[in-house]
Amino acid sequence: MYSNTRFHQLLEALPRNLIDRISSSLQAGRYDKSFKPYDHLLALLYGQISGVRSLRELETGFNAQAAHHYHLGTGPIRRSTLSDANQRRNPVLFKTVTEQLMAFMHGKQRRELTELTYLLDSTPIQLKGHGFDWAEAVIRGSRFT
């Protein structure tokens, strides 16, 4: 017997027709015919919620739940397709979807979330520590040192 996952329950608050309408107006799906903007958003949300650190990890985790893809209205993803979509797809799509969803919130919550969204969007990412040894090597080899 099938039962909705928590991820599916979360997505019930995300109207697919809203994403399709915004995508159509921005022509966000013109490069990736088989990987629709809705599929892209689902993959990114899954990655954010599950805390993955790479496209490989996102692909593996998302595709491990293949039994739920039908009910989510999506299919398996490939990291190369996701990488291409991340590079080509206009990020204004996701910004516009966020703004449309925020319009349903109460005033105080909306202001707080707007400030948080701006903060997240403008926060620099430090490439230091475990896993970023390559960044230090690039900086040492550059003319900036």
Buried (B, 14 or more C-beta within 10 A) or exposed (E): EEEEBEBBEEBEEBEEEBBBBBBEEBEBBEEBEEBBBBBBBBBBBBBEEEEBEEBEBBBEBBBEEEEBBEEBEBEEBEBEBBEBBEEEBBEEBBEBBEEBBBEEEEEEEBEEBBEEBEEEEEEEEEEEEEEEEEEEEEEEEEEEE
